Each structure stands twice: as structure tokens, then as C-alpha cells.
């Protein structure tokens, strides 16, 4: 999948997702928004189904996550059984702020800046 697809009105943001080597999780690149939300939600649904205690989301190459994308992450975390969590590595600053503002203390999400 390419990061951007061209349309008649200009570039359309894309989201590429790749498995992490040696860890349960994915590395994403691009943006999470209206045109890529289905991809993002699919990743989160798969993570919930997999049943791992820790699922890593490497987001250092993600430039933007809209509020609906943050909400999808919070909703997926809410579906995890006790003790399971998403470890969100190097998210865009807006995602961290949105989670802190709208879903403070969400037990299924751990945000890591390293």
C-alpha cells in the first residue's frame, strides 16, 4: 500500500501497516483519518482477537490521528480483558493529548515516547 494515492483533488492521505519483527504488533506509517479509518479499525480488531497480553503499535511514522481514530483505539482497549494492553510507541503529539483529554487513565493503553 502506498502512503498517498492521487485523486482529482490532490493527494489523499494513506496508511501503511506492517508487522513488527520479533514482537506482537504493527508499525504504521501515514495518517489515521476518514479515508484510512477502516484500515486502522481492522488493525485494532485483529489485535483484540489475537489475545496477546501486550500488543505494540509503533506510530513514529504516523503524522496524524483524528479524534475518531483515537476513539477507536480507546474502544478497542476497552474490549481487552484484564491485564492486556496496547503499548503505543512514539505516537503523534495530538494523539497523546486527545487520549489524555478524552480518555484519561484508560487502563488498556500505555503510551511510550521511546
Buried (B, 14 or more C-beta within 10 A) or exposed (E): EEBEEEEEEEEBBBBBBEEBEEBBBBBBBBBBBEBBBEBBBEBBEEBBEEEBEEBBBBBEBBEBBBEBBBBBBBBBBEEBEEEBBBBBBBBBEBBBEBBEEEBEEBEBBBBEEE
